[in-house]
Amino acid sequence: MADSVAEQIAALRDEDWGVREDAATALGNFRDPRGARPLINALRDSDRAVRTAATVALTAIGEPAMNDLGACLRDPDLSVQEAAASILATIADGHVVEPLISALLNPNWVVRMHGAKALGRLKALQAVGTLILLLQDKVPAVRDESVAALKAIGDAAVPSLVQSLKAPEWKVRLRATEALGALSSASAVEPLLEILAHDPDIAIRQDAARALGEIGDPRAVEPLLHATGDSRLRAPAIEALGKIGDRRAVPSLLAMIRNLNTADYEHRESPCQDDRYHKELVPIEAAVRALARIGDPKALPVLVSALQTSLIRAEASEALGAFGEPAVRLLVDRLKTETDDNIRTYIKEALARLGWRPNRIRL
């Protein structure tokens, strides 16, 4: 009786690349462990289609190919390293954790990227230290996969990241801060509050505010309100307060909007030429968005009044669309008396977001 697997293994050495490609595909369909090593040899094939078919086939065979694929991460041929790493990113198991950790330091960024993805899928705690090093990688895709891997590992990665907040290198502290925000672990709140208050680098303090917003722990509310007193921290702190959604922030956010002096912006240069727009208006716009996220009805009168100024009219209109029926009543009343066509347009846009239609109420 013919041995189909053996026949296809032999066909991997055929002179015709099409025959070799078909053989690799067939071995993947068979999923026979005997095909693993011949297919790994096919990763060195001169034809790209054959190499691709071998990669797909090895992914299908899975565990029987695992140890050989781990060894391929050190292969002299860079294309073999890349192919093995891409396969392991999908099928790796505990047998190849150590080779994958070594691959995180590979000079080839593609191998580093796939290695981080594989270790994240495995939730490999022993890889945390090396993954933290990759938070400084020069290639964004490698950094992104490293953050994703640490997030997959979860709370177990937090102590090492917290320790990295004390590193003398600012880039290490910055990436650790970002990663802690991505992990959204409550155990990171106190260390991040320390960074928010005392780190010597303003960019890291800004990222600490963002990270605290991602975590959403109410313990951060008062420190973030305090941080709004620093013009450099104001916008990210306000955005974080909106994400946390605690109503303790509402009075301060409303005061920022009420205190906006529109006369200060008359006869100024355009926003592209006047950086005061960024310094002063960006935090006000952030406050409007934060109030929409918090959803306290006490904000409604101030947001309706904010429609009066073109400086934040669009933001106020969008925010009002998040408040439901209480906003409808206020906006309809305002629409009945408003004569400015531009303001009326924004009122109608807010009402449309709330599901209101003109034929429901005669104006």
SULPE-V972024 format. One record per residue. N is the residue number from 0. PHI is phi in degrees with one decimal (none if undefined). OMEGA is omega in degrees with one decimal (999 if undefined). D_CENTER is the distance of its C-alpha to the mean C-alpha in Angstrom with 2 decimals. Layout:
N&PHI&OMEGA&D_CENTER + N&PHI&OMEGA&D_CENTER
This chain:
0&none&-175.7&55.60 + 1&-67.4&176.4&53.04 + 2&-99.6&-174.9&49.93 + 3&-63.7&-179.8&47.17 + 4&-63.8&179.7&44.59 + 5&-61.0&179.3&47.02 + 6&-62.9&-179.1&47.81 + 7&-71.6&175.4&44.22 + 8&-62.3&178.3&43.75 + 9&-63.4&-178.1&46.82 + 10&-66.7&176.8&45.55 + 11&-64.2&179.6&42.56 + 12&-104.6&-179.1&45.24 + 13&-66.2&180.0&46.72 + 14&-69.8&-176.5&47.33 + 15&-86.4&-177.5&45.71 + 16&-63.3&179.2&41.91 + 17&-65.6&177.1&41.79 + 18&-65.8&179.8&43.64 + 19&-63.7&178.8&41.31 + 20&-62.2&179.4&38.24 + 21&-62.8&179.8&39.91 + 22&-65.4&178.9&40.84 + 23&-62.5&178.8&37.28 + 24&-62.0&180.0&36.13 + 25&-63.1&179.4&39.07 + 26&-64.7&174.9&38.33 + 27&-65.6&178.2&34.82 + 28&-67.6&179.0&36.42 + 29&-69.9&-176.7&38.97 + 30&54.9&179.5&36.41 + 31&-85.8&-178.2&39.34 + 32&-56.7&-179.6&38.60 + 33&-63.4&-179.1&41.33 + 34&-81.2&-171.9&39.17 + 35&-61.5&-175.7&36.44 + 36&-67.5&175.0&38.12 + 37&-58.9&178.4&39.65 + 38&-69.7&176.1&36.28 + 39&-63.9&175.0&34.75 + 40&-62.6&-179.6&37.67 + 41&-70.0&174.4&36.80 + 42&-64.8&178.1&33.46 + 43&-97.6&-176.1&35.82 + 44&-58.4&-178.3&37.53 + 45&-71.4&-177.3&38.39 + 46&-101.8&-176.9&37.08 + 47&-63.8&-178.8&33.41 + 48&-61.8&178.4&33.99 + 49&-67.2&179.4&35.56 + 50&-62.7&178.9&32.72 + 51&-63.4&179.4&30.19 + 52&-63.4&178.5&32.50 + 53&-66.0&178.4&32.86 + 54&-62.3&179.0&29.11 + 55&-63.5&-178.8&28.87 + 56&-65.9&179.3&32.02 + 57&-65.5&175.9&30.89 + 58&-62.4&179.4&27.72 + 59&-70.2&-178.6&30.16 + 60&-68.3&172.1&32.57 + 61&73.2&-168.0&29.97 + 62&-52.7&179.7&31.34 + 63&-60.0&-179.7&34.67 + 64&-93.5&-166.3&32.91 + 65&-60.2&-175.7&30.57 + 66&-63.3&178.8&32.66 + 67&-66.1&177.2&33.66 + 68&-66.7&176.0&30.11 + 69&-60.2&178.4&29.26 + 70&-66.7&-179.8&32.23 + 71&-65.8&178.6&31.08 + 72&-64.7&177.3&28.15 + 73&-112.0&-177.5&31.00 + 74&-65.5&178.2&32.90 + 75&-61.8&-179.3&34.40 + 76&-83.8&-177.1&33.19 + 77&-62.2&180.0&29.64 + 78&-66.6&177.0&29.26 + 79&-69.0&176.8&30.24 + 80&-58.0&-178.2&27.66 + 81&-63.7&-179.5&24.90 + 82&-63.9&179.9&26.28 + 83&-62.6&-180.0&26.62 + 84&-64.0&-179.8&23.10 + 85&-66.6&177.2&21.72 + 86&-67.2&-177.7&24.07 + 87&-66.8&176.5&23.20 + 88&-59.4&-178.0&19.47 + 89&-100.1&-169.8&20.76 + 90&-121.1&-173.3&23.89 + 91&-55.5&172.2&23.95 + 92&-129.6&-174.3&25.71 + 93&-61.6&-179.4&26.99 + 94&-67.1&-171.9&29.67 + 95&-118.2&-179.9&27.44 + 96&-60.7&-177.6&25.20 + 97&-63.3&175.4&27.24 + 98&-59.2&179.4&27.34 + 99&-68.9&177.2&23.56 + 100&-62.9&176.3&23.17 + 101&-62.2&-178.6&25.69 + 102&-66.9&177.8&23.81 + 103&-63.5&179.1&20.85 + 104&-103.4&-179.8&23.37 + 105&-64.8&177.4&24.58 + 106&-62.6&-178.1&25.26 + 107&-85.5&-175.5&23.77 + 108&-65.9&178.6&20.05 + 109&-63.9&178.1&19.93 + 110&-66.4&178.5&21.45 + 111&-61.9&-178.5&19.07 + 112&-61.4&-179.2&16.02 + 113&-67.0&177.8&17.76 + 114&-63.2&178.1&19.07 + 115&-63.3&179.3&15.77 + 116&-62.2&-179.6&14.75 + 117&-63.1&-177.6&18.23 + 118&-69.0&174.6&18.22 + 119&-66.0&178.8&15.06 + 120&-63.6&179.0&16.82 + 121&-83.6&-175.9&19.89 + 122&52.9&-173.0&18.33 + 123&-79.5&-177.5&20.58 + 124&-59.9&-177.4&21.11 + 125&-67.9&179.7&23.37 + 126&-91.6&-171.9&20.65 + 127&-56.0&-177.2&18.73 + 128&-57.5&-179.6&20.74 + 129&-72.1&176.9&20.27 + 130&-62.2&177.5&16.52 + 131&-63.8&175.9&16.44 + 132&-59.7&-177.6&18.60 + 133&-73.4&174.9&16.21 + 134&-64.0&176.9&13.63 + 135&-99.5&-175.4&16.22 + 136&-56.8&-178.3&16.60 + 137&-73.5&-178.1&17.60 + 138&-99.8&-177.3&15.75 + 139&-55.8&-178.5&12.09 + 140&-63.1&178.0&11.87 + 141&-69.7&177.5&13.39 + 142&-60.8&-178.0&11.13 + 143&-63.0&-179.9&8.00 + 144&-68.2&178.5&10.33 + 145&-68.9&175.9&11.65 + 146&-62.5&179.4&8.70 + 147&-61.6&179.4&8.38 + 148&-66.7&178.2&12.14 + 149&-63.4&177.3&12.43 + 150&-64.4&178.7&10.43 + 151&-65.8&178.0&12.88 + 152&-66.8&170.7&15.71 + 153&82.8&-172.8&14.98 + 154&-56.2&-179.3&17.45 + 155&-63.6&179.6&19.60 + 156&-85.6&-172.4&17.27 + 157&-62.3&-177.9&17.39 + 158&-55.3&179.5&20.92 + 159&-67.5&177.7&20.29 + 160&-67.7&177.8&17.23 + 161&-61.9&177.9&19.41 + 162&-62.3&179.6&22.16 + 163&-68.5&176.6&20.10 + 164&-64.7&-179.6&19.84 + 165&-95.9&-177.0&23.56 + 166&-64.9&178.6&23.43 + 167&-69.6&-178.5&25.52 + 168&-79.4&-175.5&23.16 + 169&-64.8&-179.5&20.80 + 170&-64.7&178.4&18.13 + 171&-64.1&-179.8&18.14 + 172&-64.1&-179.3&17.84 + 173&-62.4&-178.1&15.02 + 174&-67.0&178.0&12.80 + 175&-65.3&177.3&14.04 + 176&-61.7&178.6&13.23 + 177&-60.6&-178.5&9.53 + 178&-65.2&178.9&9.63 + 179&-64.0&174.7&11.78 + 180&-64.6&179.8&9.57 + 181&-65.7&179.6&6.97 + 182&-72.5&178.2&10.33 + 183&54.1&-178.9&11.64 + 184&-93.7&179.0&15.09 + 185&-62.1&-179.0&18.07 + 186&-70.9&178.8&19.82 + 187&-91.0&-172.7&17.61 + 188&-61.4&-176.7&18.74 + 189&-61.0&176.2&22.04 + 190&-60.3&179.8&20.93 + 191&-70.3&175.3&18.24 + 192&-63.6&177.1&21.03 + 193&-63.7&177.5&23.20 + 194&-64.2&179.3&20.80 + 195&-56.4&-175.0&20.52 + 196&-85.7&-164.5&24.28 + 197&-129.6&-177.3&25.47 + 198&-62.2&-178.1&23.28 + 199&-72.6&-178.0&25.25 + 200&-100.7&-175.4&22.35 + 201&-66.2&179.5&21.26 + 202&-64.0&178.9&17.86 + 203&-71.1&177.0&17.11 + 204&-64.4&176.3&18.59 + 205&-61.9&179.0&16.42 + 206&-67.9&175.6&13.23 + 207&-63.3&176.8&15.08 + 208&-60.9&179.6&15.58 + 209&-62.4&-179.8&11.95 + 210&-62.6&178.5&11.33 + 211&-63.9&175.2&14.44 + 212&-65.4&178.8&13.33 + 213&-65.0&-179.7&10.35 + 214&-71.1&173.9&13.10 + 215&76.1&-178.2&15.56 + 216&-86.9&-177.5&18.69 + 217&-65.1&176.2&21.80 + 218&-61.7&-177.0&23.10 + 219&-85.5&-171.7&20.97 + 220&-60.7&-176.8&22.64 + 221&-62.3&176.4&25.75 + 222&-60.5&178.9&24.23 + 223&-69.2&174.9&21.74 + 224&-61.0&176.9&24.77 + 225&-62.9&-178.1&26.61 + 226&-66.0&178.6&23.88 + 227&-65.9&175.6&24.36 + 228&-73.4&177.2&27.72 + 229&-99.1&-175.0&26.22 + 230&-59.0&-179.4&25.60 + 231&-74.8&-177.9&22.97 + 232&-103.6&-167.3&20.90 + 233&-58.1&-175.0&21.92 + 234&-62.7&179.2&19.21 + 235&-64.0&178.1&16.15 + 236&-66.7&178.7&18.45 + 237&-64.6&178.1&19.41 + 238&-59.0&178.6&15.95 + 239&-64.4&178.3&15.35 + 240&-61.0&176.6&18.75 + 241&-62.9&-179.5&17.96 + 242&-67.9&178.7&15.04 + 243&-67.0&173.1&17.44 + 244&77.9&-179.2&20.09 + 245&-87.2&-175.2&23.12 + 246&-71.1&175.2&26.24 + 247&-61.6&-178.5&27.49 + 248&-80.2&-171.2&25.42 + 249&-59.7&-178.4&27.23 + 250&-56.8&-179.8&30.42 + 251&-66.6&179.5&28.75 + 252&-65.7&177.7&26.47 + 253&-64.3&-179.8&29.58 + 254&-63.3&178.5&31.58 + 255&-61.0&-178.9&29.22 + 256&-72.7&179.0&29.76 + 257&-60.7&-175.1&33.47 + 258&-83.0&177.7&33.94 + 259&-67.7&-179.9&32.67 + 260&-96.9&-175.9&35.85 + 261&-64.9&179.6&35.74 + 262&-63.5&179.4&38.98 + 263&-63.9&-174.6&37.24 + 264&-99.7&177.8&35.50 + 265&-73.2&176.2&38.74 + 266&65.3&173.7&39.95 + 267&-83.5&173.9&36.94 + 268&-71.6&-179.7&35.58 + 269&-64.6&-179.4&32.80 + 270&-54.8&-179.2&29.22 + 271&-67.5&-176.0&28.62 + 272&-106.2&-175.3&31.45 + 273&-115.7&-174.9&31.22 + 274&-71.8&175.9&28.37 + 275&-66.6&175.6&29.54 + 276&-60.5&-179.5&27.76 + 277&-68.3&-176.1&24.42 + 278&-67.0&-171.9&25.60 + 279&-101.4&-174.8&27.29 + 280&-84.6&-179.0&25.91 + 281&-58.1&176.5&22.14 + 282&-64.0&178.5&22.43 + 283&-65.6&177.0&24.83 + 284&-60.8&177.9&22.56 + 285&-64.0&178.8&19.79 + 286&-64.6&177.9&22.55 + 287&-61.4&-179.7&23.44 + 288&-65.2&179.2&19.97 + 289&-63.7&178.5&19.81 + 290&-62.5&177.2&23.23 + 291&-63.8&-179.8&22.21 + 292&-70.0&-178.8&19.51 + 293&-70.5&172.7&22.09 + 294&76.9&178.2&24.74 + 295&-76.7&-179.1&27.84 + 296&-59.0&178.3&30.85 + 297&-61.7&-178.4&32.28 + 298&-80.0&-171.8&29.98 + 299&-59.0&-178.7&31.56 + 300&-59.3&-179.7&34.65 + 301&-68.4&-180.0&32.77 + 302&-68.9&176.1&30.27 + 303&-64.6&177.5&33.24 + 304&-64.1&-179.4&35.04 + 305&-65.8&175.7&32.07 + 306&-63.6&-176.5&32.78 + 307&-69.8&-177.9&35.84 + 308&-108.6&179.4&34.06 + 309&-68.1&-177.5&32.48 + 310&-63.5&-178.2&30.16 + 311&-131.5&-176.7&27.85 + 312&-62.7&-177.9&29.50 + 313&-64.0&179.8&26.70 + 314&-64.9&179.8&24.18 + 315&-64.7&179.2&26.88 + 316&-61.3&179.4&27.68 + 317&-64.4&-179.9&24.15 + 318&-63.2&-178.9&23.90 + 319&-61.7&178.6&27.28 + 320&-68.0&-179.2&26.15 + 321&-99.9&-169.1&24.17 + 322&-101.1&175.5&27.31 + 323&76.1&-172.2&29.39 + 324&-56.5&178.9&33.19 + 325&-57.7&179.0&33.96 + 326&-72.4&-179.2&32.42 + 327&-59.6&-177.4&34.45 + 328&-60.7&-179.9&37.70 + 329&-64.1&-176.6&37.02 + 330&-69.5&177.9&35.83 + 331&-64.4&177.0&38.79 + 332&-60.4&-179.8&41.17 + 333&-68.1&-179.0&39.74 + 334&-64.3&-179.0&39.97 + 335&-65.8&-175.3&43.66 + 336&-110.4&-174.8&44.52 + 337&-75.3&-179.9&42.14 + 338&-108.3&-179.4&43.90 + 339&-76.3&-175.6&41.24 + 340&-63.2&-179.1&40.00 + 341&-66.6&178.5&36.63 + 342&-63.9&178.2&35.96 + 343&-58.4&179.2&37.29 + 344&-61.7&-179.6&34.82 + 345&-69.3&175.3&31.84 + 346&-62.5&-179.9&33.47 + 347&-64.8&177.5&33.88 + 348&-64.3&177.8&30.25 + 349&-64.0&178.9&29.25 + 350&-64.1&178.5&31.91 + 351&-62.9&177.3&30.75 + 352&-63.4&-179.1&27.27 + 353&-87.9&177.6&29.26 + 354&86.9&-179.8&31.23 + 355&-80.7&175.6&34.41 + 356&-127.9&-174.2&36.77 + 357&-54.6&-176.1&39.74 + 358&-75.1&178.1&42.36 + 359&-77.3&-178.0&41.54 + 360&-135.1&178.4&43.13 + 361&-76.8&-177.8&45.87 + 362&-109.7&999&45.29
